């Protein structure tokens, strides 16, 4: 296994890493390895896009037909920016 030495790490970064490691029940060293592994992990080909993930998360909160009435009956107009 390779070694990596990080010099001149800001004190507040070290403290946040320490708190994060404690939160996950890991040593600071193992937490740093976990962060690095996640940062360089290749993206999965079947990875969902942001819109798909948002839609899945809020699927059960959906609106029933006719539930949003405030815009019904108003003509669609383009947005105007500026003066």
ABEGO torsion letter per residue (X at the ends): XBBBBBBGBBAAAAAAAAAAAAAAGBBAAAAAAAAAAAAABBBBAABBBAAAAAAAAAAAABBBBGABAAABGBBBBBBBBEX
